[in-house]
Structure formats: structure tokens, C-alpha cells
Amino acid sequence: QAQLVESGGGSVQAGGSLRLSCAVSGRTTGSLSMGWFRQAPGKDRQFVAAISQNSFFTYYADSVKGRFTVSSVNTSDTVFLQMDSLKPGDTAVYYCAAVHTSYPSRYYYRDYDFDFWGQGTQVTVSS
């Protein structure tokens, strides 16, 4: 089992930045491939970014590529999502997700691949 707790959400103006954190307990990030998703009101949950177990590989949704950066610090069992050049369309609840994998270089981007989810953190971007 893994427990995920997100933090770092908040309100920011368009063009600003936020850094989300996901603290993992119960199972170290060294055995987990991680992902970030978001869900805006009235919309389906959407993939945002993913990072492989060994942190060597990342993958981004086209809508955030070049603006968001996912990283992992295995020694502290924490995954980050650095969000720059934020837009009002980025407004959503952001969720951290994890899946145990035996493939260190593999990342996942479909929500049904993930076994563990955090409670979410609200990000609001105003124009």
C-alpha cells in the first residue's frame, strides 16, 4: 500500500507559477511510477504528467508540455510538479497517482493503470 498526500495548490494569476508536492508513504517512490492528473469542474479527469520509477523518463500532455516539469526525489519519497506560465485553463483539482512497477524505465499515463491516488489539491488560475 502507498499513501499519497498532495500539497502546494493555491490561487495565482495567469503567467504565475506553483509547485505541487506529493509525499509518498507506505512504499518508497523507488518502486513506484508516478503521475499527475487534474479534473476541472464538469470535466473528465485528464492526464498531466508522468515520471518513471528511475526518474529517467518523463511524459507530458500536449497542453502542458514546455510549461510543467515533473520530478522525483526518491531519497525523500516526494514527487513534484513545477507549473510555470499558468493559464486559466489550468484551473482544476490536481491529483498525484502511483503504480507499483517492475520496469524502472516505464511510465504510465492512463488513469486505470494507477493503483494509488491522493486526495487532490486545488489550483486556481485567474486572468
Order of alpha helices (4+ residues) and beta strands (2+ residues): beta-beta-beta-beta-beta-beta-beta-beta-beta-beta-beta
